[in-house]
Amino acid sequence: MRRRLLIALLLLPLFCLAQDKTAKLYDLVIGTRTHGASDGIYVYRFDAATGKIIYLNHVGGIADPTFLCISNNKKFVYAVSDKATGSGGVYAYKFDAATGQLDSINNQPAFGGPLYVSVDKAQKNLFVANYRGGVLSVYPINTDGSLGTASQVIQDIGSSINRLRQEGPHVHTTFLSPDEKYLLSTDLGTDKLNIYRYNPAGSPVLTPGPVPFVSGNPGYGPRHIDISADGKFIYMLQELTGTVTVYRFNRGRPVELQIKSMVVDNFRGNIRRQIFIYRRMAGFYTPLIADRPMKLYSSR
């Protein structure tokens, strides 16, 4: 049985003292589709020296936790429940790094098919992309890691030329810039990249950026983004065409630089994955996973 596994890697490694002192252990927190044998969120430990993965723990009681994020202090995990019916939900868990145990804290209702969740470094706010509802929602985070009721709900409007996939707004990503001055949100249904100023002490915390949005090519369907470590470039994956649009980003203003195909010339279908910049290699690379052959680019 094929399972869809979405993995969030804890960036703070544990050191394996019993073997090589330079070897690192990483905890993998894995969300699943729960239509079959899978049951909630699983935690494994990955040994980078041996390549072995060891099961640690799991927590049930959540349907289709298809996307996760981890707080900057590695003490909390947040997940969205992408239920096929209803509005879905957003869940908070306490994470024990020693045992891999996840303990439920609380949950809040989402606003229609949540697919993406992110958290700021200071752990003040959680941002959720609600795909079916076309909504970006913001939840305050309490000191114990629990979620408050939504403090801000932004409803996108509009559509685009693909009548099957773009009949209305479909917010897909909520991504903070490295300096956390801006939050960027892709909308597959309207072919737009929305830009907001982020002020964690503000009311509301999100306000329109100096350029509130940029419109992409009609029918491309922006899905996910990543931003270079210096915050100067945005890489946006287009689901409906298998392309990546590159923007220069300066003080909240994106300027399109180029569009590159990530698939072979005879590709037909959609790209339903993420885009990452792999920063440990020379230059920047933007790999993505697809069901067919893909291309890999470097950016220097």
Buried (B, 14 or more C-beta within 10 A) or exposed (E): EEEEEBEBEBEEBBEBEEEEEEBBBBBBBBBBBBEEEBBBBBBBBBBBEEEEEEEBBBBEEBBBBBBBBBBEEEBBBBBBBBBEEEBBBBBBBBBEEEEBBBEEBBBBBBBBBBBBBBBBEEBBBBBBBBBBBBBBBBBBBBEEBBBBEBBBBBEBEBBBEBEEBBEBBBBBBBBBBBEBBBBBBBBBBBBBBBBBBBEEEEEEBBEEBEBEBBEBBEBBBBBBBBBBEEBEBBBBBBBBBBBBBBBEBEEBBBEBEEBBBBBEEEBEEBBBBBBBBEEEEEEBBBBBEBEEEBBEBEBE
